[in-house]
Amino acid sequence: MAKFTLPAGWHWAKLNDVCTIIMGQSPPGNTYRKTPNGLPFFQGKADFGLLHPIARTWCILPTRIAKPGDILLSVRAPVGPTNVADVECCIGRGLAAIRPNDQADRDFILLALKFRETALVKLGSGSTFEAIRRDDLINLEIPLPPLTEQRRIAARLNEQMAAVAQARRSAQEQLAEINRLPSALLRAAFYGDIT
């Protein structure tokens, strides 16, 4: 993505300058469990929920660990989707944990990664499936305002995205009602209730 002019007080920052990047690593298969024993083990986007991943597998000898609040980024097939760890968990090769430092707001970094998702996808390479490397994340540049501005922007965007989600739910409910209307009209007609 071509750089653009930033507002006063902002600068371009490499992700590695404001976050710790932990690339996932799959532990030995004999350490996996299908019942809650060990840490939840997340391997990629297939484990993602709306905001937090959903545990289906656990690991008794985790090799790479994400902490609650870490951003989980899918780094292979597909590249780019995100979630947020809500518990300590083991991460496999399909994920990276992004842990903002004291210069960065977690919600702002999460939104910046969503903003740069297309750029991340373009970095993906591989003959079998798309993947990005640690160096791709280290060198990913994001526009970064001062911390107080990051927090203000993240709060405002989260508020607006919640309003959009509510509007979408409302529209889906209205569509469901509209889809039920023809059946109700047909029932009324054949029971003699339409004059």
C-alpha positions as CSV (number, residue, x, y, z in Angstrom):
1,M,0.0,0.0,0.0
2,A,1.4,3.4,-0.9
3,K,2.0,5.7,1.9
4,F,-0.3,8.7,2.3
5,T,0.1,12.0,4.1
6,L,-0.6,11.7,7.8
7,P,-2.2,14.3,10.1
8,A,0.1,16.4,12.3
9,G,1.5,14.4,15.2
10,W,1.1,11.0,13.4
11,H,3.9,8.9,12.0
12,W,4.5,5.7,10.2
13,A,5.5,2.9,12.6
14,K,6.7,-0.6,11.9
15,L,4.4,-3.1,13.7
16,N,7.5,-4.5,15.5
17,D,8.3,-1.0,17.0
18,V,5.0,-0.9,18.9
19,C,4.2,-4.6,19.4
20,T,5.7,-7.9,20.3
21,I,5.1,-10.4,17.6
22,I,4.8,-14.1,18.6
23,M,4.6,-16.5,15.7
24,G,2.7,-19.7,16.4
25,Q,4.3,-23.1,16.4
26,S,2.4,-26.4,16.4
27,P,3.3,-28.7,19.4
28,P,3.6,-32.4,18.9
29,G,0.3,-34.0,17.9
30,N,0.3,-36.4,20.9
31,T,-0.1,-33.4,23.2
32,Y,-3.5,-32.4,21.7
33,R,-6.7,-33.1,23.7
34,K,-10.4,-32.9,22.7
35,T,-11.4,-32.2,26.3
36,P,-10.5,-29.2,28.4
37,N,-7.1,-30.4,29.6
38,G,-4.2,-28.0,29.2
39,L,-4.4,-24.7,27.4
40,P,-6.9,-24.0,24.6
41,F,-5.1,-24.6,21.3
42,F,-6.0,-22.3,18.3
43,Q,-4.5,-23.1,14.9
44,G,-6.1,-20.6,12.6
45,K,-9.1,-18.7,11.4
46,A,-11.2,-21.9,11.6
47,D,-11.1,-21.4,15.4
48,F,-12.2,-17.7,15.3
49,G,-15.5,-16.5,16.7
50,L,-17.0,-13.0,16.2
51,L,-14.3,-11.5,18.5
52,H,-12.7,-14.3,20.5
53,P,-11.6,-17.8,19.4
54,I,-13.7,-20.8,20.3
55,A,-11.8,-23.7,21.9
56,R,-12.3,-27.1,20.4
57,T,-8.8,-28.5,21.0
58,W,-6.5,-28.2,24.0
59,C,-2.7,-28.8,24.4
60,I,-0.9,-30.1,27.5
61,L,2.6,-29.0,26.3
62,P,2.1,-25.7,24.5
63,T,5.1,-24.3,22.6
64,R,3.9,-20.8,21.8
65,I,1.5,-19.0,24.2
66,A,-0.7,-15.9,23.7
67,K,-1.9,-14.0,26.7
68,P,-5.5,-12.6,27.2
69,G,-5.8,-9.4,25.2
70,D,-3.3,-10.4,22.5
71,I,-4.5,-9.9,19.0
72,L,-4.6,-13.2,17.1
73,L,-3.8,-12.8,13.4
74,S,-4.3,-15.5,10.8
75,V,-1.0,-15.8,8.9
76,R,-1.9,-18.6,6.6
77,A,-4.8,-19.7,4.5
78,P,-6.4,-17.2,4.8
79,V,-4.0,-14.3,5.7
80,G,-5.4,-11.3,7.6
81,P,-8.5,-12.2,9.7
82,T,-8.2,-11.3,13.4
83,N,-9.6,-12.2,16.8
84,V,-8.6,-11.3,20.4
85,A,-7.4,-13.9,22.9
86,D,-9.7,-13.9,26.0
87,V,-7.7,-16.6,27.8
88,E,-4.1,-17.8,27.9
89,C,-3.8,-20.1,24.9
90,C,-1.4,-22.1,22.7
91,I,-1.1,-20.9,19.1
92,G,-0.3,-23.0,16.2
93,R,1.5,-22.2,12.9
94,G,-1.5,-20.6,11.4
95,L,-1.5,-17.7,13.9
96,A,0.6,-14.9,15.2
97,A,-0.1,-13.2,18.5
98,I,0.4,-9.4,18.4
99,R,0.9,-7.8,21.8
100,P,1.0,-4.0,21.8
101,N,3.5,-2.2,24.0
102,D,2.9,0.9,26.1
103,Q,3.1,3.1,23.0
104,A,0.1,1.4,21.4
105,D,-3.6,0.9,22.2
106,R,-4.7,-2.7,21.6
107,D,-8.0,-1.7,20.0
108,F,-6.3,0.8,17.7
109,I,-3.7,-1.8,16.6
110,L,-6.6,-4.3,16.0
111,L,-8.3,-1.7,13.8
112,A,-5.0,-0.8,12.0
113,L,-4.5,-4.5,11.2
114,K,-8.0,-4.7,9.8
115,F,-7.2,-1.5,7.8
116,R,-4.0,-3.1,6.4
117,E,-5.6,-6.6,5.8
118,T,-5.4,-6.1,2.0
119,A,-1.7,-5.3,2.2
120,L,-1.2,-8.4,4.4
121,V,-3.0,-10.6,1.9
122,K,-0.8,-9.2,-0.9
123,L,2.3,-10.2,1.1
124,G,1.1,-13.8,1.2
125,S,3.0,-16.3,-0.8
126,G,3.3,-20.1,-1.1
127,S,2.7,-22.7,-3.7
128,T,0.2,-24.8,-1.5
129,F,-1.5,-22.0,0.4
130,E,-1.0,-18.3,1.1
131,A,1.1,-17.4,4.1
132,I,3.0,-14.5,5.5
133,R,6.3,-14.6,7.4
134,R,7.5,-13.0,10.6
135,D,9.5,-10.5,8.6
136,D,6.4,-9.4,6.8
137,L,4.8,-8.6,10.1
138,I,7.9,-7.0,11.6
139,N,8.1,-4.6,8.6
140,L,4.4,-3.9,8.2
141,E,3.9,-0.2,8.6
142,I,0.8,1.3,10.2
143,P,-0.2,5.0,10.6
144,L,0.2,5.8,14.3
145,P,-1.1,8.8,16.2
146,P,-0.2,9.7,19.8
147,L,-1.6,7.2,22.3
148,T,-4.5,9.5,23.5
149,E,-5.6,9.9,19.9
150,Q,-5.3,6.1,19.3
151,R,-7.7,5.6,22.2
152,R,-10.1,8.2,21.1
153,I,-10.2,6.9,17.5
154,A,-10.6,3.3,18.6
155,A,-13.4,4.2,21.0
156,R,-15.3,6.1,18.3
157,L,-14.8,3.4,15.7
158,N,-15.9,0.7,18.1
159,E,-19.0,2.7,18.9
160,Q,-19.8,3.2,15.2
161,M,-19.2,-0.5,14.4
162,A,-21.5,-1.5,17.2
163,A,-24.2,0.7,15.7
164,V,-23.6,-0.9,12.2
165,A,-23.8,-4.4,13.8
166,Q,-27.1,-3.4,15.5
167,A,-28.5,-2.0,12.2
168,R,-27.5,-5.2,10.4
169,R,-29.2,-7.4,13.0
170,S,-32.4,-5.2,12.7
171,A,-32.3,-5.5,8.9
172,Q,-31.9,-9.3,9.1
173,E,-34.9,-9.5,11.5
174,Q,-37.0,-7.4,9.1
175,L,-35.9,-9.5,6.2
176,A,-36.9,-12.7,8.1
177,E,-40.4,-11.1,8.7
178,I,-40.7,-10.2,5.0
179,N,-39.8,-13.8,4.0
180,R,-42.5,-15.1,6.3
181,L,-45.2,-12.8,4.9
182,P,-46.0,-14.8,1.7
183,S,-46.6,-18.0,3.7
184,A,-48.9,-16.1,6.1
185,L,-50.8,-14.6,3.1
186,L,-51.2,-18.0,1.5
187,R,-52.5,-19.5,4.7
188,A,-55.0,-16.7,5.2
189,A,-56.2,-17.0,1.6
190,F,-56.8,-20.8,1.7
191,Y,-58.5,-20.6,5.1
192,G,-60.9,-18.0,3.7
193,D,-59.5,-15.1,5.8
194,I,-58.8,-12.8,2.8
195,T,-61.9,-10.9,1.6
